């Protein structure tokens, strides 16, 4: 007797999950993720602030503007629905995001913050999806190693645009108009926050 093929998950399946479940659709399967740890949340909030204020805010906070910067929103890339930690679009490419869900336009920039449970997912699976759908800039933040790795897409290949540790201040594409204090993306160093050997 032949086994029945399972149908690929749809966005309706994702919406049917309880609201507190963090999930994506990857290669036709629903992938759930645990809630964020404080060190993850700190990095997400800090990047949203350091990048969002000068690039997204409309109140003239001293930056060039011209971007939408969103946290954890659904983005459809082909059959996949991803929910990156942060994503950004140049406003001319996404003039009116309003109540759109999922967003169907590939972002210009995505930032993922690694957790022990999602490292391979962000570094391998999603990295390939983002390249395939022409996301131009990909940042990978590691709150345990206290590093920021930045990649720029050239053709279909990621090229290293710089890796920075918490002792540095950097101007990082596509937001090189402002200096980013890498150490401020992380919780302060303490024995309680440093990982055990």
N, CA, C and O of each residue as an XYZ file, in Angstrom:
788
protein
N       0.839     -1.173      0.000
C       0.000      0.000      0.000
C       0.889      1.243      0.000
O       1.793      1.350      0.829
N       0.648      2.179     -0.912
C       1.467      3.378     -1.045
C       1.184      4.355      0.081
O       0.040      4.519      0.505
N       2.220      4.990      0.553
C       2.047      6.025      1.577
C       1.539      7.293      0.904
O       1.902      7.600     -0.231
N       0.701      8.013      1.617
C       0.175      9.274      1.094
C       1.181     10.381      1.338
O       1.695     10.538      2.445
N       1.457     11.144      0.295
C       2.373     12.269      0.442
C       1.686     13.361      1.251
O       0.508     13.657      1.050
N       2.427     13.940      2.149
C       1.888     15.009      2.974
C       1.922     16.298      2.165
O       2.924     16.588      1.511
N       0.858     17.066      2.198
C       0.817     18.305      1.423
C       1.725     19.344      2.068
O       1.878     19.364      3.289
N       2.326     20.205      1.257
C       3.181     21.256      1.816
C       2.355     22.206      2.686
O       1.193     22.480      2.389
N       2.957     22.696      3.744
C       2.290     23.658      4.624
C       2.023     24.951      3.857
O       2.778     25.325      2.959
N       0.942     25.620      4.226
C       0.561     26.883      3.605
C       0.553     27.985      4.655
O       0.670     27.729      5.853
N       0.415     29.204      4.180
C       0.353     30.322      5.120
C      -0.870     30.210      6.016
O      -0.831     30.632      7.172
N      -1.950     29.649      5.500
C      -3.145     29.430      6.329
C      -2.815     28.501      7.501
O      -3.330     28.692      8.603
N      -1.967     27.503      7.274
C      -1.548     26.615      8.363
C      -0.765     27.395      9.420
O      -0.917     27.156     10.618
N       0.054     28.308      8.975
C       0.830     29.125      9.903
C      -0.097     30.008     10.731
O       0.073     30.132     11.944
N      -1.070     30.616     10.076
C      -2.019     31.483     10.785
C      -2.895     30.707     11.761
O      -3.400     31.276     12.729
N      -3.079     29.416     11.516
C      -3.922     28.594     12.395
C      -3.227     28.230     13.708
O      -3.877     27.757     14.641
N      -1.918     28.445     13.785
C      -1.195     28.153     15.019
C      -1.564     29.167     16.097
O      -1.945     30.291     15.772
N      -1.459     28.797     17.370
C      -1.699     29.783     18.438
C      -0.784     30.993     18.262
O       0.342     30.859     17.782
N      -1.266     32.168     18.649
C      -0.512     33.402     18.423
C       0.855     33.419     19.087
O       1.759     34.103     18.607
N       1.026     32.688     20.172
C       2.302     32.721     20.875
C       3.334     31.753     20.293
O       4.451     31.673     20.805
N       2.987     31.024     19.246
C       3.919     30.091     18.616
C       4.693     30.828     17.527
O       4.102     31.387     16.603
N       6.020     30.822     17.645
C       6.886     31.422     16.630
C       7.206     30.338     15.612
O       7.785     29.308     15.959
N       6.830     30.568     14.353
C       7.002     29.517     13.348
C       7.238     30.112     11.966
O       6.891     31.260     11.689
N       7.837     29.294     11.113
C       8.083     29.634      9.721
C       7.719     28.427      8.862
O       7.539     27.322      9.374
N       7.613     28.646      7.563
C       7.459     27.533      6.622
C       8.753     27.446      5.815
O       9.113     28.373      5.090
N       9.437     26.327      5.955
C      10.697     26.098      5.253
C      10.557     24.795      4.468
O      10.318     23.733      5.042
N      10.709     24.893      3.151
C      10.632     23.721      2.277
C       9.360     22.914      2.513
O       9.393     21.683      2.525
N       8.238     23.613      2.700
C       6.946     22.952      2.846
C       6.603     22.470      4.245
O       5.521     21.926      4.463
N       7.517     22.663      5.205
C       7.296     22.192      6.569
C       7.224     23.367      7.537
O       7.941     24.355      7.378
N       6.367     23.257      8.527
C       6.334     24.264      9.582
C       7.470     23.983     10.552
O       7.612     22.876     11.069
N       8.271     25.009     10.783
C       9.404     24.923     11.709
C       9.108     25.877     12.859
O       8.945     27.079     12.646
N       9.039     25.347     14.073
C       8.776     26.201     15.233
C      10.083     26.555     15.924
O      11.071     25.826     15.838
N      10.062     27.690     16.608
C      11.243     28.189     17.304
C      10.856     28.553     18.726
O       9.746     29.035     18.958
N      11.754     28.332     19.687
C      11.456     28.727     21.053
C      11.480     30.243     21.194
O      12.019     30.946     20.339
N      10.896     30.739     22.273
C      10.942     32.166     22.560
C      12.380     32.620     22.776
O      13.259     31.819     23.094
N      12.599     33.906     22.599
C      13.951     34.461     22.690
C      14.437     34.539     24.132
O      13.664     34.799     25.054
N      15.728     34.307     24.303
C      16.391     34.540     25.586
C      16.681     36.035     25.728
O      16.689     36.756     24.731
N      16.917     36.509     26.951
C      17.218     37.935     27.118
C      18.386     38.432     26.273
O      18.323     39.543     25.748
N      19.463     37.635     26.124
C      20.608     38.114     25.331
C      20.224     38.287     23.860
O      20.746     39.174     23.185
N      19.321     37.452     23.363
C      18.815     37.560     21.990
C      17.965     38.820     21.857
O      18.125     39.598     20.917
N      17.068     39.004     22.807
C      16.173     40.158     22.790
C      16.947     41.470     22.875
O      16.597     42.442     22.205
N      17.992     41.504     23.690
C      18.827     42.708     23.829
C      19.447     43.077     22.487
O      19.410     44.241     22.089
N      20.018     42.099     21.783
C      20.632     42.377     20.483
C      19.599     42.859     19.473
O      19.861     43.788     18.709
N      18.444     42.242     19.466
C      17.391     42.632     18.529
C      16.933     44.071     18.782
O      16.785     44.857     17.846
N      16.714     44.403     20.043
C      16.268     45.754     20.375
C      17.347     46.781     20.045
O      17.049     47.846     19.504
N      18.616     46.458     20.374
C      19.705     47.403     20.128
C      19.883     47.672     18.635
O      20.041     48.825     18.234
N      19.860     46.637     17.817
C      20.011     46.845     16.373
C      18.829     47.638     15.840
O      18.999     48.538     15.018
N      17.629     47.303     16.309
C      16.447     48.060     15.897
C      16.579     49.537     16.226
O      16.125     50.390     15.464
N      17.193     49.836     17.347
C      17.377     51.224     17.755
C      18.502     51.900     16.970
O      18.297     52.970     16.397
N      19.695     51.282     16.938
C      20.833     51.910     16.265
C      20.617     52.062     14.770
O      21.102     53.022     14.170
N      19.895     51.131     14.159
C      19.625     51.212     12.723
C      18.290     51.915     12.468
O      18.183     52.742     11.563
N      17.278     51.585     13.266
C      15.944     52.141     13.047
C      15.857     53.648     13.199
O      15.228     54.322     12.383
N      16.491     54.186     14.250
C      16.393     55.640     14.456
C      16.910     56.436     13.263
O      16.186     57.300     12.768
N      18.123     56.192     12.776
C      18.591     57.017     11.666
C      18.020     56.648     10.299
O      17.987     57.490      9.402
N      17.575     55.414     10.127
C      17.154     54.989      8.792
C      15.647     54.852      8.628
O      15.142     55.011      7.517
N      14.913     54.563      9.697
C      13.477     54.327      9.586
C      12.644     55.457     10.173
O      11.593     55.793      9.626
N      13.092     56.048     11.277
C      12.274     57.072     11.941
C      12.028     58.259     11.024
O      12.898     58.655     10.248
N      10.839     58.816     11.123
C      10.449     59.943     10.278
C      10.573     61.280     10.990
O      10.128     62.305     10.472
N      11.183     61.277     12.193
C      11.206     62.520     12.964
C      12.517     63.277     12.851
O      12.802     64.148     13.673
N      13.318     62.956     11.844
C      14.562     63.687     11.630
C      15.599     63.445     12.702
O      16.228     64.393     13.172
N      15.795     62.209     13.101
C      16.733     61.914     14.188
C      18.184     61.868     13.716
O      19.004     61.173     14.315
N      18.503     62.585     12.669
C      19.895     62.753     12.292
C      20.437     61.769     11.276
O      21.627     61.814     10.967
N      19.618     60.892     10.751
C      20.114     59.927      9.785
C      19.544     60.176      8.403
O      18.779     61.119      8.200
N      19.915     59.336      7.457
C      19.477     59.534      6.079
C      18.040     59.108      5.789
O      17.484     59.515      4.769
N      17.413     58.292      6.662
C      16.044     57.826      6.421
C      15.964     56.912      5.212
O      16.967     56.352      4.770
N      14.743     56.769      4.680
C      14.548     56.042      3.435
C      14.306     54.554      3.547
O      14.221     53.870      2.527
N      14.191     54.026      4.769
C      14.022     52.593      4.965
C      12.808     52.295      5.827
O      12.357     53.137      6.603
N      12.286     51.082      5.677
C      11.412     50.457      6.666
C      12.252     49.418      7.376
O      12.906     48.609      6.718
N      12.256     49.415      8.700
C      12.948     48.397      9.489
C      11.892     47.740     10.367
O      11.291     48.405     11.211
N      11.659     46.443     10.181
C      10.634     45.716     10.923
C      11.240     44.562     11.707
O      12.238     43.970     11.294
N      10.629     44.254     12.834
C      11.041     43.134     13.674
C      10.043     41.997     13.517
O       8.834     42.205     13.621
N      10.552     40.797     13.266
C       9.769     39.559     13.273
C       8.444     39.652     12.523
O       7.379     39.430     13.099
N       8.515     39.980     11.246
C       7.307     39.963     10.428
C       7.426     38.859      9.383
O       8.526     38.445      9.017
N       6.281     38.395      8.914
C       6.253     37.299      7.947
C       6.585     37.811      6.548
O       6.021     38.799      6.078
N       7.514     37.113      5.898
C       7.949     37.452      4.545
C       7.887     36.176      3.719
O       8.473     35.160      4.092
N       7.182     36.228      2.603
C       7.103     35.059      1.725
C       8.181     35.160      0.660
O       8.239     36.126     -0.101
N       9.030     34.147      0.620
C      10.088     34.042     -0.380
C       9.875     32.718     -1.098
O      10.313     31.671     -0.622
N       9.197     32.765     -2.253
C       8.827     31.535     -2.947
C       7.882     30.742     -2.063
O       6.926     31.309     -1.534
N       8.117     29.447     -1.885
C       7.229     28.644     -1.045
C       7.506     28.796      0.452
O       6.759     28.273      1.278
N       8.579     29.510      0.800
C       8.977     29.659      2.194
C       8.375     30.925      2.799
O       8.254     31.950      2.128
N       8.003     30.840      4.063
C       7.579     32.020      4.819
C       8.527     32.118      6.005
O       8.518     31.274      6.901
N       9.346     33.167      5.990
C      10.346     33.351      7.032
C       9.937     34.501      7.940
O       9.160     35.377      7.561
N      10.481     34.472      9.142
C      10.228     35.542     10.110
C      11.571     35.939     10.727
O      11.883     35.548     11.852
N      12.371     36.727      9.975
C      13.686     37.105     10.489
C      13.574     37.995     11.720
O      12.545     38.628     11.958
N      14.647     38.031     12.491
C      14.656     38.890     13.671
C      14.460     40.348     13.288
O      13.694     41.056     13.941
N      15.133     40.808     12.247
C      14.940     42.156     11.705
C      15.043     42.078     10.191
O      15.787     41.262      9.648
N      14.291     42.932      9.517
C      14.353     43.006      8.056
C      14.139     44.450      7.643
O      13.397     45.190      8.289
N      14.799     44.846      6.553
C      14.677     46.212      6.083
C      14.493     46.286      4.585
O      15.054     45.500      3.822
N      13.675     47.270      4.183
C      13.415     47.544      2.768
C      13.662     49.016      2.503
O      13.312     49.871      3.317
N      14.262     49.304      1.372
C      14.286     50.693      0.916
C      12.843     51.050      0.569
O      12.137     50.266     -0.065
N      12.418     52.223      0.985
C      10.996     52.576      0.869
C      10.499     52.593     -0.569
O       9.324     52.317     -0.813
N      11.366     52.911     -1.526
C      10.885     52.913     -2.915
C      10.546     51.506     -3.396
O       9.791     51.355     -4.356
N      11.089     50.470     -2.749
C      10.784     49.091     -3.134
C       9.543     48.565     -2.412
O       8.927     47.597     -2.860
N       9.179     49.189     -1.312
C       8.014     48.764     -0.525
C       7.299     50.024     -0.052
O       7.371     50.383      1.124
N       6.602     50.699     -0.983
C       6.073     52.019     -0.658
C       4.996     52.039      0.416
O       4.892     53.019      1.153
N       4.194     50.991      0.527
C       3.079     51.031      1.480
C       2.874     49.664      2.112
O       1.991     48.922      1.682
N       3.674     49.304      3.135
C       3.529     47.969      3.722
C       2.228     47.790      4.488
O       1.681     46.687      4.517
N       1.722     48.848      5.108
C       0.425     48.831      5.784
C       0.093     47.552      6.511
O       0.807     47.139      7.425
N      -0.997     46.926      6.102
C      -1.479     45.714      6.753
C      -1.130     44.448      5.970
O      -1.777     43.416      6.148
N      -0.131     44.515      5.120
C       0.233     43.379      4.278
C       0.853     42.276      5.132
O       1.763     42.521      5.925
N       0.344     41.060      4.956
C       0.918     39.903      5.651
C       0.602     38.653      4.863
O      -0.573     38.371      4.632
N       1.582     37.899      4.443
C       3.014     38.160      4.522
C       3.434     39.188      3.476
O       2.739     39.398      2.482
N       4.564     39.817      3.708
C       5.135     40.722      2.713
C       5.721     39.857      1.601
O       6.411     38.872      1.862
N       5.436     40.237      0.362
C       5.847     39.436     -0.791
C       7.097     39.965     -1.487
O       7.593     39.336     -2.421
N       7.609     41.105     -1.048
C       8.803     41.701     -1.634
C      10.009     41.288     -0.787
O      10.007     41.477      0.429
N      11.026     40.731     -1.421
C      12.234     40.329     -0.687
C      12.891     41.558     -0.066
O      13.005     42.591     -0.725
N      13.321     41.464      1.183
C      13.992     42.607      1.825
C      15.330     42.936      1.162
O      15.923     42.114      0.463
N      15.779     44.158      1.405
C      17.123     44.557      0.987
C      18.159     44.117      2.019
O      19.333     43.949      1.691
N      17.718     43.929      3.274
C      18.618     43.586      4.381
C      17.862     42.695      5.359
O      16.692     42.932      5.658
N      18.546     41.671      5.848
C      18.002     40.815      6.904
C      19.073     40.635      7.960
O      20.257     40.503      7.650
N      18.640     40.630      9.215
C      19.527     40.357     10.333
C      18.925     39.218     11.156
O      17.775     39.291     11.590
N      19.708     38.180     11.362
C      19.315     37.071     12.228
C      20.230     37.051     13.443
O      21.435     37.270     13.329
N      19.650     36.788     14.599
C      20.400     36.709     15.848
C      20.419     35.253     16.265
O      19.377     34.637     16.487
N      21.626     34.713     16.366
C      21.774     33.288     16.640
C      21.377     32.939     18.065
O      21.625     33.688     19.010
N      20.752     31.777     18.183
C      20.482     31.144     19.465
C      21.036     29.732     19.353
O      21.170     29.218     18.243
N      21.365     29.086     20.479
C      21.881     27.723     20.384
C      20.964     26.783     19.598
O      21.441     25.842     18.964
N      19.651     27.032     19.637
C      18.708     26.141     18.960
C      18.534     26.444     17.479
O      17.940     25.634     16.767
N      19.033     27.589     16.979
C      18.756     27.942     15.583
C      19.986     28.238     14.747
O      19.851     28.722     13.623
N      21.175     27.967     15.250
C      22.396     28.359     14.549
C      22.465     27.786     13.133
O      22.683     28.541     12.186
N      22.290     26.494     12.965
C      22.366     25.889     11.628
C      21.232     26.391     10.736
O      21.426     26.601      9.539
N      20.065     26.581     11.312
C      18.907     27.075     10.553
C      19.222     28.440      9.938
O      18.941     28.672      8.762
N      19.809     29.351     10.738
C      20.122     30.691     10.236
C      21.361     30.702      9.353
O      21.392     31.403      8.341
N      22.382     29.934      9.721
C      23.658     29.961      8.989
C      23.621     29.178      7.680
O      24.376     29.490      6.759
N      22.761     28.172      7.584
C      22.755     27.320      6.395
C      21.435     27.457      5.636
O      21.409     27.971      4.518
N      20.351     27.002      6.240
C      19.070     26.941      5.530
C      18.586     28.316      5.089
O      18.331     28.536      3.905
N      18.460     29.237      6.034
C      17.924     30.552      5.679
C      18.913     31.364      4.845
O      18.504     32.142      3.983
N      20.186     31.191      5.090
C      21.195     31.883      4.280
C      21.028     31.530      2.809
O      21.116     32.405      1.947
N      20.786     30.248      2.514
C      20.567     29.823      1.120
C      19.277     30.401      0.554
O      19.244     30.844     -0.594
N      18.222     30.399      1.351
C      16.948     30.969      0.897
C      17.121     32.453      0.581
O      16.645     32.926     -0.451
N      17.796     33.185      1.458
C      17.982     34.627      1.251
C      18.798     34.901     -0.011
O      18.499     35.848     -0.739
N      19.808     34.103     -0.280
C      20.597     34.283     -1.505
C      19.745     33.996     -2.735
O      19.781     34.744     -3.712
N      18.981     32.915     -2.683
C      18.144     32.523     -3.824
C      17.134     33.609     -4.170
O      16.752     33.751     -5.331
N      16.696     34.379     -3.171
C      15.674     35.409     -3.400
C      16.259     36.816     -3.414
O      15.539     37.804     -3.268
N      17.595     36.892     -3.594
C      18.288     38.151     -3.852
C      18.166     39.186     -2.725
O      18.044     40.383     -2.987
N      18.198     38.724     -1.486
C      18.354     39.647     -0.366
C      19.792     40.140     -0.453
O      20.714     39.325     -0.435
N      20.007     41.436     -0.547
C      21.340     41.976     -0.856
C      22.310     41.950      0.329
O      23.517     41.807      0.136
N      21.792     42.086      1.548
C      22.660     42.172      2.728
C      22.117     41.259      3.821
O      20.918     41.248      4.101
N      23.020     40.493      4.435
C      22.645     39.558      5.497
C      23.610     39.732      6.661
O      24.821     39.584      6.503
N      23.062     40.048      7.830
C      23.850     40.163      9.048
C      23.524     38.981      9.949
O      22.367     38.584     10.082
N      24.555     38.428     10.561
C      24.390     37.341     11.533
C      25.036     37.797     12.834
O      26.245     38.014     12.902
N      24.214     37.937     13.858
C      24.681     38.387     15.167
C      24.771     37.175     16.084
O      23.831     36.386     16.187
N      25.909     37.040     16.744
C      26.102     35.951     17.700
C      26.272     36.560     19.086
O      27.353     37.047     19.417
N      25.202     36.538     19.914
C      25.293     37.158     21.237
C      26.215     36.424     22.202
O      26.672     37.015     23.180
N      26.497     35.148     21.947
C      27.411     34.411     22.827
C      28.857     34.761     22.482
O      29.651     35.065     23.373
N      29.205     34.720     21.193
C      30.553     35.095     20.766
C      30.745     36.606     20.735
O      31.872     37.095     20.651
N      29.620     37.356     20.804
C      29.624     38.822     20.803
C      30.232     39.354     19.496
O      31.114     40.212     19.502
N      29.726     38.812     18.374
C      30.221     39.203     17.062
C      29.080     39.551     16.114
O      27.940     39.117     16.284
N      29.426     40.345     15.117
C      28.534     40.661     14.006
C      29.254     40.257     12.730
O      30.340     40.755     12.435
N      28.644     39.353     11.978
C      29.170     38.911     10.682
C      28.266     39.507      9.617
O      27.044     39.373      9.697
N      28.852     40.167      8.614
C      28.045     40.804      7.580
C      28.414     40.249      6.211
O      29.586     40.052      5.889
N      27.382     40.006      5.422
C      27.548     39.418      4.090
C      26.814     40.276      3.067
O      25.757     40.836      3.356
N      27.381     40.375      1.875
C      26.756     41.082      0.763
C      26.633     40.098     -0.396
O      27.560     39.338     -0.679
N      25.490     40.119     -1.056
C      25.252     39.193     -2.154
C      25.838     39.747     -3.444
O      25.533     40.870     -3.847
N      26.684     38.948     -4.086
C      27.216     39.280     -5.402
C      26.828     38.144     -6.328
O      27.350     37.034     -6.222
N      25.903     38.432     -7.242
C      25.339     37.373     -8.076
C      24.501     36.469     -7.205
O      23.467     36.888     -6.686
N      24.934     35.234     -7.037
C      24.226     34.293     -6.162
C      25.108     33.835     -5.007
O      24.790     32.859     -4.327
N      26.227     34.549     -4.783
C      27.167     34.159     -3.737
C      27.268     35.238     -2.665
O      27.269     36.434     -2.956
N      27.352     34.784     -1.427
C      27.599     35.707     -0.322
C      29.081     36.026     -0.264
O      29.923     35.134     -0.370
N      29.391     37.296     -0.096
C      30.762     37.769      0.041
C      30.894     38.419      1.408
O      30.026     39.186      1.824
N      31.978     38.113      2.105
C      32.232     38.671      3.431
C      32.356     40.186      3.331
O      33.210     40.695      2.606
N      31.502     40.906      4.059
C      31.563     42.372      4.088
C      32.163     42.872      5.399
O      32.215     44.077      5.644
N      32.614     41.945      6.235
C      33.260     42.313      7.490
C      32.693     41.542      8.660
O      31.491     41.292      8.734
N      33.576     41.168      9.579
C      33.181     40.526     10.826
C      33.783     41.353     11.952
O      34.961     41.711     11.915
N      32.959     41.654     12.957
C      33.343     42.595     13.995
C      33.070     41.996     15.364
O      32.105     41.254     15.548
N      33.936     42.326     16.330
C      33.681     41.877     17.694
C      33.254     43.070     18.556
O      33.152     44.200     18.079
N      33.011     42.789     19.821
C      32.414     43.810     20.683
C      33.368     44.932     21.079
O      32.970     45.840     21.809
N      34.615     44.893     20.618
C      35.545     45.980     20.905
C      35.541     47.043     19.804
O      36.217     48.064     19.922
N      34.782     46.803     18.740
C      34.867     47.662     17.559
C      33.644     48.551     17.371
O      32.554     48.267     17.868
N      33.865     49.624     16.644
C      32.802     50.463     16.100
C      32.969     50.385     14.591
O      34.080     50.533     14.082
N      31.879     50.153     13.872
C      32.012     49.883     12.436
C      30.950     50.615     11.628
O      29.882     50.962     12.132
N      31.273     50.834     10.380
C      30.305     51.312      9.385
C      30.048     50.126      8.474
O      30.937     49.680      7.748
N      28.813     49.616      8.519
C      28.514     48.323      7.918
C      27.451     48.468      6.820
O      26.385     49.034      7.062
N      27.742     47.956      5.612
C      26.743     48.002      4.538
C      25.475     47.251      4.924
O      25.580     46.192      5.543
N      24.299     47.734      4.597
C      24.026     48.915      3.783
C      23.818     50.183      4.607
O      23.302     51.173      4.090
N      24.209     50.168      5.874
C      23.945     51.284      6.775
C      25.225     52.009      7.167
O      25.350     52.477      8.298
N      26.185     52.107      6.232
C      27.472     52.689      6.552
C      27.426     54.183      6.827
O      28.445     54.760      7.206
N      26.273     54.833      6.649
C      26.156     56.262      6.963
C      26.253     56.525      8.463
O      26.464     57.667      8.873
N      26.103     55.488      9.289
C      26.212     55.664     10.741
C      27.223     54.674     11.305
O      27.457     53.607     10.737
N      27.814     55.050     12.430
C      28.721     54.148     13.121
C      27.915     53.257     14.053
O      27.016     53.726     14.750
N      28.237     51.987     14.062
C      27.544     51.010     14.892
C      28.502     50.536     15.982
O      29.504     49.887     15.679
N      28.209     50.852     17.259
C      29.064     50.384     18.350
C      28.740     48.929     18.670
O      27.754     48.649     19.352
N      29.550     48.015     18.189
C      29.238     46.591     18.252
C      29.001     46.124     19.697
O      28.074     45.353     19.944
N      29.806     46.569     20.633
C      29.648     46.138     22.018
C      28.294     46.478     22.618
O      27.832     45.797     23.534
N      27.652     47.530     22.108
C      26.349     47.936     22.646
C      25.203     47.067     22.130
O      24.054     47.261     22.527
N      25.505     46.111     21.250
C      24.479     45.186     20.763
C      24.246     44.043     21.743
O      23.332     43.241     21.551
N      25.059     43.958     22.787
C      25.038     42.803     23.681
C      24.839     43.224     25.131
O      25.090     44.371     25.500
N      24.382     42.274     25.947
C      24.310     42.510     27.383
C      25.708     42.819     27.898
O      26.691     42.346     27.329
N      25.814     43.598     28.955
C      27.148     43.843     29.519
C      27.799     42.526     29.933
O      27.124     41.575     30.327
N      29.116     42.496     29.834
C      29.849     41.290     30.243
C      29.716     41.087     31.743
O      29.849     42.025     32.528
N      29.450     39.847     32.123
C      29.441     39.461     33.534
C      29.564     37.951     33.573
O      29.342     37.273     32.570
N      29.916     37.435     34.722
C      30.012     35.968     34.844
C      28.667     35.321     34.577
O      28.613     34.226     34.018
N      27.584     35.971     34.963
C      26.257     35.392     34.765
C      25.886     35.349     33.283
O      25.160     34.449     32.859
N      26.372     36.308     32.489
C      26.000     36.378     31.059
C      26.944     35.613     30.160
O      26.558     35.223     29.058
N      28.192     35.383     30.607
C      29.144     34.660     29.768
C      28.830     33.172     29.792
O      28.522     32.629     30.854
N      28.901     32.495     28.641
C      28.588     31.069     28.589
C      29.593     30.256     29.390
O      30.762     30.624     29.503
N      29.128     29.162     29.936
C      29.991     28.269     30.693
C      30.835     27.437     29.747
O      30.353     27.075     28.674
N      32.087     27.113     30.101
C      32.931     26.303     29.222
C      32.406     24.889     29.081
O      33.003     24.077     28.374
